[in-house]
Amino acid sequence: MKQLLATESFSSEETEAIASELAAVLKAGDVIALYGPLGSGKTTFVRGLAAGLGCVKGVRSPTFSLINEYPGPIPLYHIDFYRLEGEAEIEDLGWTEYLDSGGVTAIEWPEKVKKMLPSKRFEVYLSFYDENTRMVEIVALDNAGN
């Protein structure tokens, strides 16, 4: 495990900029697991990833659609497991197909599929101190899960 960043964000724009900087080092096949409570800025972070990857379609929360696709030079697949319960329901979604489809996959509520996540991934931890201040931590896990 290698911590890449730990910083405070004081606005949605700053959170998006942090994500856009991460996008600059991403390549097809990378997975970003986004951890944090409701309202912590996970979808805002994905909006920054999309901008950094050159995706032109506007990012919206996939809470009800479950998976949103954003075309670009490197496509972005945005998956939200918040509303899903149980492994069978999650497996029926077919989300693992996105992992090998030539894009970057961002997953909200990855704790619901922790055993199924690739061992090589980026983990983003978002927490908030107050309405405007967020803590953003980015960690890279290698193939051994370290």
DSSP file (Angstrom, degrees, kcal/mol; ACC not computed):
  #  RESIDUE AA STRUCTURE BP1 BP2  ACC     N-H-->O    O-->H-N    N-H-->O    O-->H-N    TCO  KAPPA ALPHA  PHI   PSI    X-CA   Y-CA   Z-CA
    1    1 A M              0   0    0      0, 0.0     2,-0.5     0, 0.0   140,-0.2   0.000 360.0 360.0 360.0 133.4    0.0    0.0    0.0
    2    2 A K  E     -A  140   0A   0    138,-2.3   138,-2.8   140,-0.0     2,-0.5  -0.973 360.0-138.7-130.2 117.9    1.3    3.4   -1.0
    3    3 A Q  E     +A  139   0A   0     -2,-0.5   136,-0.3   136,-0.2     3,-0.1  -0.642  21.5 179.0 -76.1 123.1   -0.4    6.6    0.2
    4    4 A L  E     -     0   0A   0    134,-2.8     2,-0.3    -2,-0.5   135,-0.2   0.765  62.1  -1.2 -93.2 -30.7   -0.4    9.0   -2.7
    5    5 A L  E     -A  138   0A   0    133,-1.6   133,-2.6     2,-0.0    -1,-0.3  -0.979  43.4-179.5-162.5 143.3   -2.2   11.9   -1.2
    6    6 A A  E     +A  137   0A   0     -2,-0.3     2,-0.3   131,-0.2   131,-0.2  -0.866  35.8 138.3-144.4 112.0   -3.8   13.1    2.0
    7    7 A T  E     -A  136   0A   0    129,-2.5   129,-3.3    -2,-0.3     2,-0.3  -0.967  48.2-109.4-150.9 162.0   -5.2   16.6    1.8
    8    8 A E  E     -A  135   0A   0     -2,-0.3     2,-0.4   127,-0.2   127,-0.2  -0.722  23.3-155.9 -93.8 148.2   -8.2   18.8    2.7
    9    9 A S  E     -A  134   0A   0    125,-2.9   125,-3.1    -2,-0.3     3,-0.1  -0.988   8.5-170.6-122.8 134.5  -10.6   20.1    0.2
   10   10 A F        +     0   0    0     -2,-0.4     2,-0.3   123,-0.2   123,-0.1   0.326  68.9  19.3-108.6   6.7  -12.6   23.2    0.9
   11   11 A S  S  > S-     0   0    0      1,-0.1     4,-2.0   123,-0.1     5,-0.2  -0.984  78.5-104.2-163.7 164.4  -15.0   23.1   -2.1
   12   12 A S  H  > S+     0   0    0     -2,-0.3     4,-2.6     1,-0.2     5,-0.2   0.890 120.6  56.7 -59.6 -39.5  -16.5   20.8   -4.7
   13   13 A E  H  > S+     0   0    0      1,-0.2     4,-2.2     2,-0.2    -1,-0.2   0.886 106.4  48.6 -62.3 -39.5  -14.2   22.5   -7.2
   14   14 A E  H  > S+     0   0    0      2,-0.2     4,-2.3     1,-0.2    -1,-0.2   0.902 110.6  50.8 -67.0 -40.2  -11.1   21.5   -5.2
   15   15 A T  H  X S+     0   0    0     -4,-2.0     4,-2.0     1,-0.2    -2,-0.2   0.920 111.3  48.5 -62.5 -43.1  -12.4   17.9   -4.8
   16   16 A E  H  X S+     0   0    0     -4,-2.6     4,-2.4     1,-0.2    -1,-0.2   0.894 109.9  52.3 -63.0 -40.3  -12.9   17.8   -8.6
   17   17 A A  H  X S+     0   0    0     -4,-2.2     4,-1.9     2,-0.2    -2,-0.2   0.891 107.6  51.4 -64.7 -39.4   -9.4   19.2   -9.2
   18   18 A I  H  X S+     0   0    0     -4,-2.3     4,-1.7     1,-0.2    -1,-0.2   0.929 112.2  46.9 -61.2 -45.2   -7.8   16.6   -6.9
   19   19 A A  H  X S+     0   0    0     -4,-2.0     4,-2.4     1,-0.2    -2,-0.2   0.880 108.3  55.3 -65.2 -38.2   -9.6   13.8   -8.9
   20   20 A S  H  X S+     0   0    0     -4,-2.4     4,-1.0     1,-0.2    -1,-0.2   0.869 105.7  52.4 -63.2 -36.6   -8.6   15.4  -12.2
   21   21 A E  H  < S+     0   0    0     -4,-1.9     3,-0.4     1,-0.2     4,-0.4   0.894 109.1  49.4 -65.6 -39.9   -4.9   15.2  -11.0
   22   22 A L  H >X S+     0   0    0     -4,-1.7     3,-2.0     1,-0.2     4,-0.5   0.911 103.9  60.6 -63.3 -41.2   -5.4   11.5  -10.2
   23   23 A A  H >< S+     0   0    0     -4,-2.4     3,-1.0     1,-0.3    -1,-0.2   0.800  91.3  69.1 -56.8 -29.7   -6.9   11.0  -13.7
   24   24 A A  T 3< S+     0   0    0     -4,-1.0    -1,-0.3    -3,-0.4    -2,-0.2   0.740 105.3  39.8 -63.4 -22.6   -3.7   12.1  -15.3
   25   25 A V  T <4 S+     0   0    0     -3,-2.0    -1,-0.2    -4,-0.4    -2,-0.2   0.435  95.0 105.9-105.5  -0.8   -1.9    9.0  -14.1
   26   26 A L    <<  -     0   0    0     -3,-1.0     2,-0.3    -4,-0.5    78,-0.1  -0.447  46.5-171.7 -81.0 152.8   -4.8    6.5  -14.8
   27   27 A K    >   -     0   0    0     -2,-0.1     3,-2.2    76,-0.1    76,-0.1  -0.906  40.8 -67.3-135.4 166.2   -4.8    4.1  -17.6
   28   28 A A  T 3  S+     0   0    0     -2,-0.3    76,-0.2     1,-0.3    75,-0.1  -0.258 120.6  30.6 -54.1 134.7   -7.3    1.7  -19.1
   29   29 A G  T 3  S+     0   0    0     74,-3.1    -1,-0.3     1,-0.4    75,-0.2   0.224  85.6 134.4  98.5 -12.6   -8.1   -1.1  -16.7
   30   30 A D    <   -     0   0    0     -3,-2.2    75,-2.4    91,-0.1     2,-0.4  -0.409  41.1-152.4 -71.6 147.8   -7.6    0.9  -13.5
   31   31 A V  E     -b  105   0A   0     89,-0.2    91,-2.9    73,-0.2     2,-0.5  -0.974   6.2-162.9-122.9 134.0  -10.1    0.7  -10.7
   32   32 A I  E     -bc 106 122A   0     73,-3.0    75,-3.0    -2,-0.4     2,-0.6  -0.975   5.9-158.6-117.9 118.2  -10.9    3.4   -8.2
   33   33 A A  E     -bc 107 123A   0     89,-3.1    91,-3.1    -2,-0.5     2,-0.6  -0.871  10.7-154.2 -97.1 121.3  -12.8    2.3   -5.0
   34   34 A L  E     -bc 108 124A   0     73,-3.2    75,-1.2    -2,-0.6     2,-0.4  -0.866  12.4-174.2-105.2 116.1  -14.5    5.3   -3.4
   35   35 A Y  E     + c   0 125A   0     89,-3.4    91,-2.8    -2,-0.6    73,-0.0  -0.861  28.7  98.7-109.3 141.2  -15.1    5.1    0.3
   36   36 A G        -     0   0    0     -2,-0.4    91,-0.2    89,-0.2    73,-0.1  -0.703  64.5 -82.5 157.3 156.0  -17.1    7.6    2.4
   37   37 A P    >   -     0   0    0      0, 0.0     3,-1.9     0, 0.0     5,-0.3  -0.177  67.0 -66.9 -70.7 168.6  -20.5    8.3    4.0
   38   38 A L  T 3  S+     0   0    0      1,-0.3     0, 0.0     2,-0.1     0, 0.0  -0.293 124.4  20.0 -52.1 136.4  -23.4    9.8    2.1
   39   39 A G  T 3  S+     0   0    0     -3,-0.1    -1,-0.3     1,-0.1    88,-0.1   0.533  86.0 119.0  81.3   6.5  -22.6   13.3    1.1
   40   40 A S  S <  S-     0   0    0     -3,-1.9    87,-0.1    86,-0.1    -2,-0.1   0.630  90.0 -95.9 -83.4 -11.8  -18.9   13.0    1.4
   41   41 A G  S  > S+     0   0    0     -4,-0.2     4,-2.4    85,-0.1     5,-0.2   0.662  75.8 138.3 112.0  19.8  -18.2   13.8   -2.2
   42   42 A K  H  > S+     0   0    0     -5,-0.3     4,-2.1     2,-0.2     5,-0.1   0.943  81.0  42.2 -63.1 -48.3  -17.8   10.5   -4.0
   43   43 A T  H  > S+     0   0    0      1,-0.2     4,-2.1     2,-0.2    -1,-0.2   0.869 113.0  54.4 -67.9 -35.2  -19.8   11.6   -7.1
   44   44 A T  H  > S+     0   0    0      2,-0.2     4,-1.6     1,-0.2    -1,-0.2   0.911 107.5  50.8 -61.1 -42.0  -18.1   15.0   -7.0
   45   45 A F  H  X S+     0   0    0     -4,-2.4     4,-2.0     1,-0.2    -2,-0.2   0.912 109.0  50.7 -61.7 -43.3  -14.8   13.1   -7.1
   46   46 A V  H  X S+     0   0    0     -4,-2.1     4,-2.8     1,-0.2    -1,-0.2   0.869 104.0  58.7 -64.0 -35.8  -16.0   11.0  -10.1
   47   47 A R  H  X S+     0   0    0     -4,-2.1     4,-1.9     1,-0.2    -1,-0.2   0.903 107.6  46.9 -58.5 -40.7  -16.9   14.3  -11.9
   48   48 A G  H  X S+     0   0    0     -4,-1.6     4,-2.4     2,-0.2    -2,-0.2   0.872 109.7  53.0 -68.4 -38.0  -13.3   15.4  -11.5
   49   49 A L  H  X S+     0   0    0     -4,-2.0     4,-1.9     2,-0.2    -2,-0.2   0.937 108.9  50.3 -59.9 -46.2  -12.1   12.0  -12.8
   50   50 A A  H  X>S+     0   0    0     -4,-2.8     5,-2.7     1,-0.2     4,-0.6   0.911 111.2  47.9 -60.0 -44.2  -14.3   12.3  -15.9
   51   51 A A  H ><5S+     0   0    0     -4,-1.9     3,-1.0     1,-0.2    -1,-0.2   0.923 112.2  49.4 -62.6 -43.7  -13.0   15.8  -16.6
   52   52 A G  H 3<5S+     0   0    0     -4,-2.4    -1,-0.2     1,-0.2    -2,-0.2   0.788 110.6  50.2 -67.2 -27.9   -9.4   14.6  -16.2
   53   53 A L  H 3<5S-     0   0    0     -4,-1.9    21,-0.8    -5,-0.2    -1,-0.2   0.508 117.5-112.0 -87.1  -5.7  -10.0   11.7  -18.5
   54   54 A G  T <<5 +     0   0    0     -3,-1.0     2,-0.3    -4,-0.6    -3,-0.2   0.698  59.8 158.2  83.6  19.6  -11.6   13.9  -21.2
   55   55 A C      < -     0   0    0     -5,-2.7    -1,-0.3    -6,-0.2    17,-0.2  -0.597  25.2-165.2 -77.1 137.7  -15.1   12.5  -20.9
   56   56 A V        +     0   0    0     15,-1.0     2,-0.2    -2,-0.3    -1,-0.1   0.692  56.2  95.2-100.8 -20.8  -17.6   15.0  -22.2
   57   57 A K  S    S-     0   0    0     14,-0.5     2,-0.1     1,-0.1    -2,-0.1  -0.512  84.6-104.9 -73.8 138.1  -20.9   13.6  -20.8
   58   58 A G        -     0   0    0     -2,-0.2     2,-0.4     1,-0.1    -1,-0.1  -0.378  33.3-123.1 -66.0 136.9  -22.1   15.2  -17.5
   59   59 A V        +     0   0    0     -2,-0.1     2,-0.3   -12,-0.1    -1,-0.1  -0.638  35.0 170.2 -84.8 133.5  -21.6   13.0  -14.5
   60   60 A R        -     0   0    0     -2,-0.4     8,-0.0   -14,-0.0     0, 0.0  -0.951  44.2 -84.1-135.9 158.9  -24.6   12.2  -12.3
   61   61 A S        -     0   0    0     -2,-0.3     3,-0.4     1,-0.1     4,-0.3  -0.395  28.2-151.4 -64.5 132.4  -25.0    9.8   -9.4
   62   62 A P     >  +     0   0    0      0, 0.0     4,-3.2     0, 0.0    18,-0.3   0.105  58.5 122.7 -89.9  24.2  -25.7    6.3  -10.6
   63   63 A T  T  4 S+     0   0    0      1,-0.2    20,-0.3     2,-0.2    -2,-0.0   0.869  86.8  24.9 -54.5 -39.3  -27.6    5.5   -7.4
   64   64 A F  T  4 S+     0   0    0     -3,-0.4    -1,-0.2     1,-0.1     3,-0.0   0.769 128.9  42.9 -98.6 -29.2  -30.8    4.5   -9.3
   65   65 A S  T  4 S-     0   0    0     -4,-0.3     2,-1.6     1,-0.1    -2,-0.2   0.678  90.2-152.9 -86.9 -17.8  -29.2    3.6  -12.7
   66   66 A L  S  < S+     0   0    0     -4,-3.2    14,-2.5    -5,-0.0     2,-0.4  -0.206  72.5  42.7  75.3 -42.6  -26.4    1.6  -10.9
   67   67 A I  E     -D   79   0A   0     -2,-1.6     2,-0.4    12,-0.2    12,-0.2  -0.987  63.3-174.2-136.3 127.6  -23.9    2.0  -13.7
   68   68 A N  E     -D   78   0A   0     10,-2.6    10,-3.0    -2,-0.4     2,-0.4  -0.955  11.9-151.8-116.1 139.9  -23.2    5.1  -15.8
   69   69 A E  E     -D   77   0A   0     -2,-0.4     8,-0.2     8,-0.2    -2,-0.0  -0.932   6.8-168.3-112.8 133.3  -20.9    5.1  -18.8
   70   70 A Y  E     -D   76   0A   0      6,-2.9     6,-2.4    -2,-0.4     4,-0.1  -0.931  16.0-143.9-123.1 106.2  -19.0    8.2  -19.8
   71   71 A P        +     0   0    0      0, 0.0   -15,-1.0     0, 0.0   -14,-0.5  -0.323  41.0 122.7 -69.1 151.4  -17.3    8.0  -23.2
   72   72 A G  S    S-     0   0    0    -17,-0.2   -17,-0.2   -16,-0.1   -18,-0.1  -0.957  79.8 -59.4 178.7-176.0  -13.9    9.7  -23.8
   73   73 A P  S    S+     0   0    0      0, 0.0   -19,-0.1     0, 0.0    -1,-0.1   0.892 140.8  20.6 -52.7 -40.6  -10.3    8.9  -24.8
   74   74 A I  S    S-     0   0    0    -21,-0.8    29,-0.2    -3,-0.1   -19,-0.1  -0.969 101.6-130.7-122.4 112.5  -10.4    6.5  -21.9
   75   75 A P        -     0   0    0      0, 0.0    29,-2.9     0, 0.0     2,-0.5  -0.227  14.3-141.4 -62.8 152.6  -14.0    5.7  -21.0
   76   76 A L  E     -De  70 104A   0     -6,-2.4    -6,-2.9    27,-0.2     2,-0.5  -0.970   8.9-161.9-117.8 129.7  -15.1    6.0  -17.4
   77   77 A Y  E     -De  69 105A   0     27,-3.0    29,-3.2    -2,-0.5     2,-0.6  -0.960   6.8-163.1-112.5 121.8  -17.5    3.5  -15.9
   78   78 A H  E     -De  68 106A   0    -10,-3.0   -10,-2.6    -2,-0.5     2,-0.4  -0.918   9.6-176.1-112.5 112.7  -19.2    4.8  -12.7
   79   79 A I  E     -De  67 107A   0     27,-3.0    29,-3.4    -2,-0.6     2,-0.5  -0.898   9.5-167.0-115.5 137.4  -20.8    2.1  -10.5
   80   80 A D  E     + e   0 108A   0    -14,-2.5     3,-0.3    -2,-0.4    29,-0.2  -0.968  10.5 178.5-127.7 115.9  -22.8    2.6   -7.4
   81   81 A F    >   +     0   0    0     27,-2.0     3,-1.2    -2,-0.5    28,-0.1   0.300  50.1 111.5 -95.2   8.3  -23.6   -0.4   -5.1
   82   82 A Y  T 3  S+     0   0    0      1,-0.3    -1,-0.2    26,-0.1   -19,-0.1   0.873  81.8  39.0 -52.7 -46.2  -25.5    1.6   -2.5
   83   83 A R  T 3  S+     0   0    0     -3,-0.3     2,-0.3   -20,-0.3    -1,-0.3   0.531  96.4  98.9 -86.4  -6.1  -29.0    0.2   -3.2
   84   84 A L    <   -     0   0    0     -3,-1.2     2,-0.4    -4,-0.1     3,-0.1  -0.602  51.9-165.2 -89.3 143.9  -27.9   -3.4   -3.8
   85   85 A E        +     0   0    0     -2,-0.3     4,-0.5     1,-0.1     5,-0.1  -0.989  49.9   8.6-126.3 132.9  -28.1   -6.1   -1.2
   86   86 A G  S  > S-     0   0    0     -2,-0.4     4,-1.6     3,-0.1     5,-0.1   0.368  79.4 -91.9  81.5 148.5  -26.5   -9.5   -1.3
   87   87 A E  H  > S+     0   0    0      1,-0.2     4,-3.1     2,-0.2     5,-0.2   0.841 119.5  59.0 -64.0 -36.3  -23.9  -11.0   -3.5
   88   88 A A  H  > S+     0   0    0      1,-0.2     4,-2.2     2,-0.2    -1,-0.2   0.928 107.3  46.1 -61.6 -45.6  -26.5  -12.5   -5.9
   89   89 A E  H  > S+     0   0    0     -4,-0.5     4,-0.7     1,-0.2    -1,-0.2   0.889 115.2  47.6 -63.6 -39.4  -28.0   -9.2   -6.7
   90   90 A I  H ><>S+     0   0    0     -4,-1.6     3,-0.8     1,-0.2     5,-0.6   0.914 111.7  49.0 -68.7 -43.8  -24.5   -7.6   -7.2
   91   91 A E  H ><5S+     0   0    0     -4,-3.1     3,-1.5     1,-0.2    -2,-0.2   0.866 104.2  60.5 -64.5 -36.1  -23.3  -10.5   -9.4
   92   92 A D  H 3<5S+     0   0    0     -4,-2.2    -1,-0.2     1,-0.3    -2,-0.2   0.740  91.4  69.7 -63.4 -22.4  -26.5  -10.3  -11.6
   93   93 A L  T <<5S-     0   0    0     -3,-0.8    -1,-0.3    -4,-0.7    -2,-0.2   0.767  96.3-139.7 -67.3 -25.3  -25.5   -6.7  -12.4
   94   94 A G  T X 5 +     0   0    0     -3,-1.5     3,-1.3    -4,-0.4     4,-0.3   0.762  48.7 149.7  72.4  25.0  -22.6   -8.0  -14.5
   95   95 A W  G > < +     0   0    0     -5,-0.6     3,-1.5     1,-0.3     4,-0.5   0.766  56.9  69.8 -65.2 -27.1  -20.3   -5.2  -13.2
   96   96 A T  G >> S+     0   0    0      1,-0.3     3,-1.0     2,-0.2     4,-0.5   0.750  84.6  71.1 -66.8 -21.5  -17.1   -7.2  -13.5
   97   97 A E  G X4 S+     0   0    0     -3,-1.3     3,-0.8     1,-0.2    -1,-0.3   0.815  90.9  60.7 -61.2 -29.1  -17.3   -7.1  -17.3
   98   98 A Y  G X4 S+     0   0    0     -3,-1.5     3,-1.4    -4,-0.3     5,-0.5   0.773  89.4  70.5 -69.1 -25.2  -16.4   -3.4  -17.0
   99   99 A L  G <4 S+     0   0    0     -3,-1.0    -1,-0.2    -4,-0.5     3,-0.2   0.790 108.2  33.9 -64.5 -27.4  -13.1   -4.2  -15.4
  100  100 A D  G << S+     0   0    0     -3,-0.8    -1,-0.3    -4,-0.5    -2,-0.2   0.051  91.0  98.6-113.7  24.0  -11.7   -5.6  -18.6
  101  101 A S  S <  S-     0   0    0     -3,-1.4    -1,-0.1     2,-0.1    -2,-0.1   0.209  99.4 -98.6-103.6  17.0  -13.5   -3.3  -21.1
  102  102 A G  S    S+     0   0    0      1,-0.3     2,-0.2    -3,-0.2   -74,-0.1   0.700  89.7  90.5  82.7  18.8  -10.7   -0.8  -21.7
  103  103 A G  S    S-     0   0    0     -5,-0.5   -74,-3.1   -29,-0.2     2,-0.4  -0.683  80.4 -90.6-130.4-173.8  -11.8    2.0  -19.4
  104  104 A V  E     - e   0  76A   0    -29,-2.9   -27,-3.0    -2,-0.2     2,-0.5  -0.874  36.6-150.4-100.4 135.9  -11.4    3.2  -15.9
  105  105 A T  E     -be  31  77A   0    -75,-2.4   -73,-3.0    -2,-0.4     2,-0.5  -0.942   9.0-168.1-114.2 121.8  -13.9    1.9  -13.4
  106  106 A A  E     -be  32  78A   0    -29,-3.2   -27,-3.0    -2,-0.5     2,-0.5  -0.934   9.7-163.1-108.2 127.7  -15.0    4.0  -10.4
  107  107 A I  E     -be  33  79A   0    -75,-3.0   -73,-3.2    -2,-0.5     2,-0.4  -0.944   7.3-158.3-121.1 119.4  -17.0    2.2   -7.7
  108  108 A E  E    S+be  34  80A   0    -29,-3.4   -27,-2.0    -2,-0.5   -73,-0.1  -0.762  82.9  15.6 -90.1 142.0  -19.0    3.8   -5.0
  109  109 A W  S >  S+     0   0    0    -75,-1.2     3,-1.6    -2,-0.4    -1,-0.2   0.910  73.5 166.4  62.8  47.5  -19.8    1.7   -1.9
  110  110 A P  G >   +     0   0    0      0, 0.0     3,-2.1     0, 0.0     4,-0.1   0.663  59.3  82.5 -67.7 -15.3  -17.0   -0.9   -2.8
  111  111 A E  G >  S+     0   0    0      1,-0.3     3,-0.6     2,-0.2     4,-0.2   0.750  82.8  63.8 -60.7 -20.5  -17.2   -2.4    0.7
  112  112 A K  G <  S+     0   0    0     -3,-1.6    -1,-0.3     1,-0.2   -22,-0.1   0.661 115.7  28.2 -76.0 -15.1  -20.2   -4.4   -0.6
  113  113 A V  G X> S+     0   0    0     -3,-2.1     3,-2.2    -4,-0.2     4,-0.9   0.051  78.6 133.3-130.1  24.5  -17.9   -6.2   -3.1
  114  114 A K  G X4 S+     0   0    0     -3,-0.6     3,-0.9     1,-0.3    -2,-0.1   0.836  73.7  51.4 -49.4 -43.0  -14.6   -6.1   -1.3
  115  115 A K  G 34 S+     0   0    0      1,-0.2    -1,-0.3    -4,-0.2    -2,-0.1   0.720 111.7  48.8 -68.6 -20.3  -13.9   -9.7   -1.9
  116  116 A M  G <4 S+     0   0    0     -3,-2.2    -1,-0.2     2,-0.1    -2,-0.2   0.500  85.8 108.3 -98.8  -5.7  -14.5   -9.3   -5.7
  117  117 A L  S << S-     0   0    0     -4,-0.9     4,-0.1    -3,-0.9     2,-0.1  -0.418  79.8-103.4 -71.7 146.1  -12.3   -6.1   -6.2
  118  118 A P        -     0   0    0      0, 0.0    -1,-0.1     0, 0.0    -2,-0.1  -0.414  24.6-128.6 -64.5 146.4   -9.1   -6.5   -8.1
  119  119 A S  S    S+     0   0    0     24,-0.1     2,-0.8     1,-0.1    26,-0.3   0.792  98.4  67.3 -70.2 -25.7   -6.1   -6.5   -5.7
  120  120 A K  S    S+     0   0    0     23,-0.2     2,-0.3    24,-0.1   -89,-0.2  -0.860  77.8 114.6 -95.9 112.6   -4.4   -3.8   -7.8
  121  121 A R  E     - F   0 141A   0     20,-1.1    20,-3.3    -2,-0.8     2,-0.4  -0.976  63.1-105.6-163.3 169.1   -6.5   -0.6   -7.4
  122  122 A F  E     -cF  32 140A   0    -91,-2.9   -89,-3.1    -2,-0.3     2,-0.5  -0.897  29.2-155.6-102.5 138.6   -6.7    2.9   -6.1
  123  123 A E  E     -cF  33 139A   0     16,-3.2    16,-2.8    -2,-0.4     2,-0.5  -0.974   4.8-164.7-116.5 130.7   -8.7    3.5   -2.9
  124  124 A V  E     -cF  34 138A   0    -91,-3.1   -89,-3.4    -2,-0.5     2,-0.6  -0.964   2.0-162.8-116.4 123.4  -10.1    7.0   -2.3
  125  125 A Y  E     -cF  35 137A   0     12,-2.9    12,-2.2    -2,-0.5     2,-0.5  -0.933   8.4-174.1-109.4 120.3  -11.3    7.8    1.3
  126  126 A L  E     + F   0 136A   0    -91,-2.8     2,-0.3    -2,-0.6    10,-0.2  -0.951  10.9 160.8-116.3 131.0  -13.5   10.8    1.6
  127  127 A S  E     - F   0 135A   0      8,-1.8     8,-3.0    -2,-0.5     2,-0.4  -0.957  25.3-135.2-140.5 160.1  -14.7   12.2    4.9
  128  128 A F  E     - F   0 134A   0     -2,-0.3     6,-0.2     6,-0.3     3,-0.1  -0.953  17.3-172.2-127.2 143.2  -16.1   15.5    5.9
  129  129 A Y  S    S-     0   0    0      4,-2.3     2,-0.2    -2,-0.4    -1,-0.1   0.818  80.0 -20.5 -89.8 -40.3  -15.4   17.8    8.8
  130  130 A D  S    S-     0   0    0      3,-1.1    -1,-0.3     0, 0.0     3,-0.1  -0.821  91.7 -62.7-153.2-170.2  -18.3   20.2    8.0
  131  131 A E  S    S+     0   0    0     -2,-0.2     3,-0.0     1,-0.2     0, 0.0   0.791 131.5  23.0 -56.5 -32.6  -20.5   21.3    5.1
  132  132 A N  S    S+     0   0    0      1,-0.1     2,-0.5  -121,-0.0    -1,-0.2   0.580 105.9  82.0-112.8 -13.4  -17.6   22.6    3.0
  133  133 A T        +     0   0    0     -3,-0.1    -4,-2.3  -123,-0.1    -3,-1.1  -0.856  50.8 175.8-108.2 124.6  -14.4   20.8    4.3
  134  134 A R  E     -AF   9 128A   0   -125,-3.1  -125,-2.9    -2,-0.5     2,-0.5  -0.891  25.1-138.5-119.9 151.1  -13.5   17.3    3.1
  135  135 A M  E     -AF   8 127A   0     -8,-3.0    -8,-1.8    -2,-0.3     2,-0.5  -0.949  21.6-165.3-103.9 130.3  -10.5   15.1    3.8
  136  136 A V  E     +AF   7 126A   0   -129,-3.3  -129,-2.5    -2,-0.5     2,-0.4  -0.973   9.0 178.6-121.0 121.0   -9.3   13.3    0.7
  137  137 A E  E     -AF   6 125A   0    -12,-2.2   -12,-2.9    -2,-0.5     2,-0.5  -0.984   7.3-166.5-122.7 132.4   -6.9   10.4    1.0
  138  138 A I  E     -AF   5 124A   0   -133,-2.6  -134,-2.8    -2,-0.4  -133,-1.6  -0.977   7.7-179.0-122.1 128.6   -5.7    8.4   -2.0
  139  139 A V  E     -AF   3 123A   0    -16,-2.8   -16,-3.2    -2,-0.5     2,-0.5  -0.967  17.0-146.1-126.6 139.4   -4.0    5.0   -1.7
  140  140 A A  E     -AF   2 122A   0   -138,-2.8  -138,-2.3    -2,-0.4     2,-0.4  -0.929  11.9-160.3-105.4 126.9   -2.5    2.8   -4.3
  141  141 A L  E     - F   0 121A   0    -20,-3.3   -20,-1.1    -2,-0.5     2,-0.1  -0.888  10.4-146.4-103.4 136.3   -2.7   -1.0   -3.7
  142  142 A D    >   -     0   0    0     -2,-0.4     3,-2.3   -22,-0.2   -21,-0.1  -0.205  41.4 -77.7 -89.7-173.3   -0.4   -3.2   -5.7
  143  143 A N  T 3  S+     0   0    0      1,-0.3   -23,-0.2     2,-0.1   -24,-0.1   0.748 130.7  55.2 -60.2 -25.0   -1.1   -6.7   -7.0
  144  144 A A  T 3  S-     0   0    0    -25,-0.1    -1,-0.3     1,-0.0   -24,-0.1   0.456 117.9-110.1 -87.6   0.4   -0.4   -8.2   -3.5
  145  145 A G    <         0   0    0     -3,-2.3    -2,-0.1   -26,-0.3   -25,-0.1   0.644 360.0 360.0  80.1  14.3   -3.1   -5.9   -1.9
  146  146 A N              0   0    0   -145,-0.0    -6,-0.1  -144,-0.0    -3,-0.1   0.406 360.0 360.0 -98.6 360.0   -0.4   -3.9   -0.1
